[in-house]
Amino acid sequence: MHLLIFGLGYSARYSLEFLEPHIDSVAATTRSPEKARWMQERGIVPILFDGEQPSENVIEALDVATHVLVSAAPDEAGDAVLRHHAADIAQAVTSSQLGWIGYFSTVGVYGDTGGAWVTEASPVQPVSARSRWRVEAEKSWMRLGEEVECPTAILRLAGIYGPGRNHFVNLEAGTARRIIKPGQVFNRIHVDDIAAVVERAAVTEADGIFNVTDDEPASSEVAIAYAAELMGKPIPEGIPFETAELSPMAATFYGENKRVKNDAIKNRLDIELAFPSYREGLAALWEDGAWRGEDEDQDDASPRFKRG
C-alpha cells in the first residue's frame, strides 16, 4: 500500500497505526512547516499544500499512490482537493494504480431528527453550514469515484474522542460543562475504532457510505458524570440548556438530536467495536493512563505510527 493522506488530522494520524502493517510508503499534506518536520521524523513524506493552488508534490504522490484518505474539511468554496486535483486523481485511477479512496465526513449531514434513528439510507438534511459543505463534498467524491470506477468509502464519523480529546482533559482543566437538555443524545466513536474501520475499508477497498459510530447514543451530561466518577472528581453542576451561553458551534451541536445506526460497518466490514459505548472507551482511557495523549506539544495526541 502506498498511501496519500490529504490533511493529517487526529483520526488520520491514529489510523496509521492500524494501517502500518500494510504500508510501503505514506505521504500526507499539511499547511504547517512545523508539522511537516514532525511528520518527517516519523517516516511520513510531508507535502505542503494550503488548498489555494495545485501542488506539484501532490501530483507526484498521486503518481504512486494506491490508496487515498481524505481528512481535509471543505469550506464555503468547496473541497480544495477536488478543486485542484480531481483530474490528477482520475488519471491515477485510469492508469490502474490508484484503487481506493476514503473520505472522512460527519454524521452531522443527517441534521436533526428529533432523536429518531438514522441509517446510511436516511435522507441528509444538514442544519449547519459546515454540514452542508460536507454533503456537497460527499456528492463530489462519490461522483468522481463512479465516473472513474474507483471504490470510494464515505466514512461518516460521530463525535470523536480518544487520547488528548475527551472529558477527562476538560475535567482536569476545569472547563467541562454539563449542559442539561432533556431527551438530547449523541453518538460517539473512539479514535481506535475509527482506525479499525479505516484499515478494513482500505484493505478490502470498500465502496459506499458507512456510519462510523458506537452502539449507544447518550447525553453529554451522563458521559461527563461518568468520567468524573472515574476520576474521583465532583460531578460538575448541571447547566440548563436554556440559560447556557454557547458558542455558535456548540449551539449547532446541541441543536441536533439523533440516534445513528452502525449496521454497515458490522455487516459489510465485519467490524467488532472495541468500545461499543462511552463507558468502555472512557474506562480504557482512564485505566491505561492514555487520556492525556502521548505528545502534548502537538495540537492533538500523537499517533503511535513511527517509521524509520
Buried (B, 14 or more C-beta within 10 A) or exposed (E): BBBBBBBBBBBBBBBBBBBBEEBEBBBBBBEBEEBBEBBEEBBBBBBBBEBEEBBEBBBBBBBBBBBBBBBBBBEEEEBBBBBBBBEBBBBBBEEEBBBBBBBBBBBBBBBBBEEEEBEBEBEBBBBBEBBBBBBEBBEBBBEBBEEBEBBBBBBBBBBBBBBBBBBBBBBEEEEBBBBBBEEBBBBBBBBBBBBBBBBBBBBBBBBBBBBBBBBBBBBBBEBBBBBBEBBEBEBBEBBEBEEBEBEEEEEBBBBBBBBBBBEBBEEBBEBEBEBBBBBBBBBBBBEEEBBBBEBEEBEBBBBBBEEE
